[in-house]
Amino acid sequence: MVRVTVVGGGYGGITVAGGLDDVAEVTLVEQKDQFVHHAAALRAAVDGIWSHTIFMPYSRLLKNGKVVHGEATRVEGTTVYLANHDPIEADYLVLATGTTYPYPAKHNIPTASIAKKRLEETRENLAQAKRILLVGAGTVGIEFAGELVSNFPEAEIIMVDRAPHILGSDEYAEELRDVLTKELEDAGVKLILGSPLAYVPPTDIGELRPFHVETHSGVGIDADMWFLCYGAQTASGYLRANYGDKLNEKGQIAVDEYMRVKGVPHVYAVGDITNVAESKRADAARAHARVVVANIKAEIAGNEPTTTYTPGKMWIVLPLGMEGGASQLTGANGEPQIVGPDETAEIKGNDLMVTMVRGQLHLP
């Protein structure tokens, strides 16, 4: 039977692995011992029930294939080398390692029980904090501010960013900024914009210990805790030895319209690790994965890949807690379309897509 190795067990990786399980001998390589539903990670940082909900076992994902828990250290052709396992050889390779991001938006701890303990400590600290500093007023900072305001209404939330407004990238419509700025200010969030911090706080992220920092413009900030809300990095370091010429300055790998790594037969990539020109989202990773599943199935059957990927319309979905938020969609003519909290909750789902992900993992 044809062998397929998928490196990375995130949204795109599980979609590829599950989609090929009936036609190939699939090996999913993932360093974490449980799937982490990062789309709900910020809520897990403030709500004890959610801190268990976001961790889900891989045990039912594959009926015929297997999951190997380990860290990929390098790739040669379609062979994957791991730190704690024999090399895994395959006929097809799919790269799906995504991006890393500062805690708590993403977790880099491989053991779920330890990650849950860290979340518990974070919530205990948040319950005692009077002032919480968020460094970065992009999508993660805004969503986290909404969760903090909803769950710790007595705490003062302070957001600082070098940009003169929230959502500093040019991809966001001014109307979206205006709507969310008003929601944040109405919720009591203090916005300090237009100047970065002059130095990093002298405490660890999530630690409860009062500190004082200043912005470059001289604004003083006193807080009890802080979190870094920017800094996504492509998780492609294991590819640099043999695929370095395929990586751009962001560490993203070049793919063609079939989601194949350019110039490398039988190697595909999905999700945040790719250089596809679109916002990096879970739904995009799943869409990439469906293309890859179709094309590998075609190759297994002796045909050429024919399924192509076209970047989808832009979706920016930003809930502010359970009841607030706004989203930027794309209208029929390509123009930005801003919708409010009701539509935002409907898009992301009141369960933050947990039901859908559990379905993919074949969990009850």
Secondary structure, 3 states (H helix, E strand, C coil): CCEEEEECCCHHHHHHHHHHCCCCEEEEECCCCCEECHHHHHHHCCCHHHHHHCEECCCCCCCCCEEECCCEEEEECCEEEECCCCCECCCEEEECCCEECCCCCCCCCCCHHHHHHHHHHHHHHHHHCCEEEEECCCHHHHHHHHHHHHHCCCCEEEEEECCCCCCCCCCCCHHHHHHHHHHHHHCCCEEEECCCECCCCCCCCCCCCCEEEEECCCCEEEECEEEECCCCEECCHHHHHHHHHHECCCCCECECCCCEECCCCCEEECHHHECCCCCCCHHHHHHHHHHHHHHHHHHHCCCCCCCCCCCCCCCEEEEECCCEEEEEEECCCCCEEEECHHHHHHHHCCCCCHHHHHHHCCCC
